[in-house]
């Protein structure tokens, strides 16, 4: 049961790889556009998550600092 997330991720990666291979057989240019778009989308989402986690950690540290001074 502990390996269920790993199995699910591998299954989804297989589906994505199959879709990309079908897309590549259809059009190489379209496949490149899809990969570039998905790469930039993942990078932007990663940056948003990083900024949000840093902001929340900073707020938590400030709150603990205020409580320690009181």
N, C-alpha and C positions, 0 to 999 in steps of 0.2 A: 504494500500500500504506500510505502514511502517513496517508491519510484514512479508513482502515477504522474506527477508533474513532468518528470523527465520524459516519460513515454508520450505524454500529450504534446510536449514541445517537439520531440522527434517526429511524431506523426504529422504535425502542422508543417514542419520544415519539409517533409516529404511531399506534402500537397503543394506547397509553394514552389518547390523545385520542379515538380511535374508541370505546374502551370507555366513557369518560366520556360521550360523546354518546349512546350506547345506554342507559346508565344514566339519563341525564337524560330521555330519552324515556319511560323506565319510571316514574321517581319523582324529583321535584325534591328532596324532603326527604332521601331516601336518598343522592342525589348530594352534597348539602351535608354530610351526616354523614361520607361517605367523604372528601371534600376536607378537612374540619376534622381528622379523625383522621390523615390522611396528612401534613397540615401540621405538626401537633404531633409526630408521629413523626419527621419529618425534622429538626425543630428540636432534639429531644432527642438524636438521633443526632449531629447537628452539634456540640452541646455536649459530648457524650462524646468525640468525636474531638478537639475543641479542647483539652479538659482533658488527655487522654492525650498529645497531642503536646507540650503545655507541660510536663507532668511529665517526659517523656522528654528534652526539651531541657534542662530544669533539671538532671537527673541527669548528662547528658553534660557540661554546663558545670562541674558540681562535680567530676567525674572529671578533666577537663582541668586544673582549678585545683589539685587535689591533686597531679597529676603534675608540674605546673610548680613547685610548692613543694619537691618531693623532690629 
